[in-house]
């Protein structure tokens, strides 16, 4: 296995034109189905949203009572960008917890019902149905309330780059070309313009670089004693250091 630094060099050296070629060969067009923005049925990890295509809702207003919440990694800087975009869109202040929550994988539930333990990523906040809090739907067509400031993982889904230290969306790849992997999405296999493929490729390269820079920052700044010093039950270790669930630094303001 390569070191994170070696893979970071590889990510920085990725040829965006070759990534665009790969994306073109696989093909993609967003159908605005909402599958990558919403909670999903427990037996369909990474697949279609629970109840997709159905107008039936349970008493909570969700399509299914049993749903796994949407999880999309968001970098610390992106949390601030999304908060600013949401404030501009809706005319009200958004704080850290309005945008992000601790990535749940590896966490447990504390006595107070709040997450407990350590995690190493932030995930976009979700609503009571497990959908991204910024997901909007009109007449069955999905949209993002902060589209122009959406995180890189949202910009690049359903694609990923296969390097050690880069993240893969939930679910196995269903197609690949070179280092590009494609994950479950009904928009795969559709024609894509060269311009759109190049834009997607540029974002995919940027994401690969950012993921590895984040991983190195987390590794270098990890402080195992921070959990004991935290005011709450859970600590998120990101590239800026250990944080409380509200985004404030452990032992900080």
C-alpha positions in Angstrom: 0.0 0.0 0.0 1.3 3.4 -0.9 1.8 6.2 1.7 -0.8 9.0 1.8 1.9 11.4 0.6 2.7 9.1 -2.4 -1.0 9.0 -3.3 -1.3 12.7 -2.9 1.5 13.2 -5.5 -0.4 10.7 -7.7 -3.6 12.7 -7.3 -1.9 16.0 -8.1 -0.4 14.4 -11.2 -3.7 13.0 -12.5 -4.4 14.0 -16.1 -7.7 15.8 -16.1 -8.1 15.0 -19.9 -7.7 11.3 -19.2 -10.3 11.5 -16.4 -12.7 13.3 -18.8 -12.0 10.5 -21.4 -13.0 7.9 -18.8 -16.1 9.8 -17.8 -17.1 10.1 -21.5 -16.6 6.4 -22.1 -18.8 5.5 -19.2 -21.4 8.2 -19.9 -23.5 10.1 -17.4 -26.4 12.6 -17.2 -28.0 13.6 -13.9 -31.7 12.7 -14.0 -32.5 14.6 -10.8 -33.9 11.4 -9.3 -32.6 12.3 -5.8 -31.1 8.9 -5.2 -27.7 10.4 -4.1 -29.3 13.0 -1.9 -31.8 11.0 0.1 -32.0 8.3 2.7 -32.1 4.8 1.4 -33.8 1.5 2.3 -31.7 -0.7 4.6 -31.4 -3.5 2.0 -30.3 -1.0 -0.8 -27.1 0.6 0.5 -26.0 3.2 -2.0 -29.0 2.4 -4.3 -32.3 4.1 -5.0 -33.9 6.1 -2.2 -36.4 4.2 -0.1 -39.8 4.4 -1.7 -38.4 6.1 -4.8 -41.0 6.6 -7.4 -43.8 6.2 -4.9 -46.1 8.9 -3.6 -47.0 6.8 -0.5 -45.8 8.4 2.7 -45.9 7.2 6.3 -47.1 9.2 9.3 -43.8 11.1 9.5 -44.1 12.3 5.9 -41.3 10.0 4.8 -41.7 7.4 2.0 -40.5 4.6 4.3 -40.5 4.2 8.0 -37.1 2.3 7.9 -34.5 4.3 6.2 -30.7 4.7 6.5 -29.7 8.4 6.6 -28.0 9.9 3.6 -24.2 10.2 4.3 -22.0 12.5 2.2 -18.6 13.6 3.3 -18.1 17.3 3.7 -14.7 19.0 4.4 -14.4 21.6 7.1 -14.0 24.5 4.6 -17.0 23.2 2.7 -19.1 23.4 5.8 -18.5 27.1 6.0 -19.1 27.6 2.3 -22.4 25.8 2.5 -23.4 27.7 5.6 -22.7 31.0 3.8 -24.6 29.9 0.7 -27.6 28.8 2.7 -27.6 32.1 4.6 -27.6 34.0 1.3 -30.4 31.7 -0.1 -32.7 31.7 2.9 -31.8 35.0 4.7 -31.1 33.5 8.0 -27.9 32.4 9.9 -26.7 28.8 9.5 -24.4 27.4 12.1 -22.1 24.3 11.9 -24.7 21.9 13.1 -27.2 23.1 10.5 -24.8 22.0 7.8 -22.8 19.0 9.2 -23.0 16.2 11.7 -20.4 13.7 12.8 -20.0 10.9 10.3 -21.9 8.1 12.1 -19.8 5.1 11.2 -17.9 3.9 14.3 -20.0 6.0 16.7 -22.4 4.7 19.3 -25.4 6.3 21.0 -24.7 7.9 24.3 -26.9 7.9 27.4 -28.4 11.2 26.3 -29.2 10.0 22.8 -26.3 12.0 21.3 -23.5 10.4 19.3 -20.6 9.1 21.4 -17.0 8.1 20.5 -14.6 9.2 17.8 -15.0 9.7 14.1 -12.8 11.2 11.4 -15.2 12.8 8.9 -18.1 15.2 8.8 -21.3 14.3 6.9 -23.9 16.7 5.6 -26.8 17.2 7.9 -30.0 15.3 7.4 -33.7 15.8 8.1 -36.0 13.5 10.0 -36.4 11.4 6.9 -32.7 10.9 6.5 -32.5 13.1 3.4 -29.9 15.8 3.0 -31.2 18.9 4.6 -30.5 20.9 1.5 -32.4 18.5 -0.8 -35.5 20.0 -2.5 -38.0 18.1 -4.6 -40.8 19.4 -6.9 -43.0 17.1 -8.9 -40.6 14.2 -8.4 -37.5 16.2 -9.6 -34.8 16.8 -7.1 -32.6 19.9 -6.7 -30.0 21.3 -4.3 -30.7 24.5 -2.3 -27.0 25.3 -2.3 -26.2 23.9 -5.8 -23.4 26.3 -6.7 -21.7 25.7 -3.3 -22.4 22.0 -2.9 -19.5 19.8 -1.6 -17.1 18.1 -4.1 -18.5 14.7 -3.3 -21.9 16.0 -4.5 -20.4 17.6 -7.6 -18.7 14.4 -8.6 -21.2 11.6 -7.7 -21.5 8.9 -9.1 -17.7 8.9 -9.9 -14.6 8.3 -7.7 -10.9 7.9 -8.2 -9.3 4.6 -7.2 -6.4 5.7 -5.1 -5.5 4.6 -1.6 -6.7 7.2 0.8 -9.6 8.4 -1.4 -13.1 7.7 -0.4 -15.6 5.5 -2.4 -19.3 6.3 -2.3 -21.3 3.6 -0.5 -21.7 0.5 -2.7 -19.4 -1.3 -5.0 -18.4 0.2 -8.3 -20.6 -0.9 -11.2 -18.3 0.4 -14.0 -14.7 1.6 -14.4 -12.3 3.1 -16.8 -8.7 3.6 -15.9 -8.6 5.0 -12.3 -12.2 6.2 -12.6 -14.9 4.2 -10.8 -18.6 4.6 -11.4 -21.2 3.8 -8.7 -24.9 3.0 -8.7 -26.8 5.7 -10.5 -29.6 5.7 -13.0 -27.9 8.4 -15.0 -24.9 6.2 -15.9 -24.5 5.2 -19.6 -26.1 8.4 -21.0 -24.4 10.7 -23.4 -22.3 13.5 -21.8 -20.8 16.5 -23.6 -17.1 16.9 -23.6 -17.5 20.2 -21.8 -19.5 18.6 -19.0 -17.0 15.7 -18.9 -14.1 18.0 -18.5 -15.9 20.0 -15.7 -16.7 16.8 -13.9 -13.1 15.6 -14.3 -11.6 18.8 -12.9 -13.9 18.5 -9.8 -13.0 14.8 -9.5 -9.3 15.5 -9.5 -9.8 18.4 -7.0 -11.8 16.0 -4.7 -9.1 13.3 -4.8 -6.4 15.9 -3.8 -8.6 17.3 -1.1 -9.5 13.9 0.3 -5.8 13.0 0.6 -4.8 16.4 2.1 -7.6 15.9 4.6 -6.5 12.4 5.5 -2.9 13.6 6.0 -4.1 16.4 8.2 -6.3 14.1 10.3 -3.4 11.6 10.7 -0.9 14.3 11.7 -3.3 16.1 14.1 -4.8 13.1 15.8 -4.8 13.6 19.6 -6.2 10.5 21.4 -6.5 12.4 24.6 -8.9 14.9 23.1 -11.9 12.7 23.6 -11.4 12.8 27.3 -11.1 16.6 27.3 -14.2 17.1 25.1 -17.3 18.6 26.7 -19.6 16.3 24.8 -19.7 12.6 24.1 -18.3 12.6 20.5 -15.2 14.1 18.9 -14.7 14.6 15.2 -11.0 14.6 14.1 -10.6 16.6 10.9 -7.7 18.3 9.3 -8.1 21.3 11.6 -7.8 19.3 14.7 -10.3 17.7 17.2 -13.8 19.3 17.3 -16.9 19.1 19.3 -20.1 18.1 17.4 -20.9 21.8 17.0 -17.7 22.4 15.1 -15.9 24.2 17.9 -12.3 23.0 18.6 -11.8 20.8 21.6 -10.4 23.1 24.4 -11.2 26.1 22.1 -13.8 28.7 21.4 
